[in-house]
Amino acid sequence: MGLENTKVFPDNSVSSQSAEPAILFVDDEPRSIKYFVRAFGNDFPILTATSVSEAESVLEREETRVGVLVSDQRMPVETGVQLLNRVKERYPHIVRVLTTAYADLDDAMEAVNSGEIHRYILKPWDIESLRAELRLAMDLHRRRRHDLDLVQAKRGTMMTLAAHVAHEVSTPLAAIRMLGASMEDHLPVLIAAYEREVLRGADATIPADVLATIEMA
């Protein structure tokens, strides 16, 4: 199968015209990348990277387009598990899949148990099984993306409602503030006048404890 009919984007820039999520495949072996593209390029848009640092650069540019990240475990400098662990924190909508040889199975199982990856795929690949796994991973990504969009929409609605409530409350609060300022200015004068009238023999119509409370207020 040739590469000319696949959906891979050699410059690692997925067409903005396509709404279909892409797979980012990370492997330091060019032969593995070529094999992955040939096997699955007709099924999914594919981005590629040959190292953890390159993969992170691609993610910074294409965060909203990457739906599934498939990484080899053994790579120079950093492992696939280290990459996928960081992706879990930064890009929770991306489904993480690890490909690993049998010798690294313990690392893969630990990563699954700790929630760092969605699934691991042993090498050598069974193409049809891996294709089915990738489709399931894409479906999971779409559900996650949908849930995140719902949360963002609800947050936006709540912010709009909060702004409306703040606007509605601000008018009576302004009136209360003005009345409070007026009382602060004039109430001591009125109390002093009342106390002078009481000293002159007027009836004390306000109980002493109530008057003390008013003065404190």
Disulfide bonds with the S-S distance in Angstrom:
none
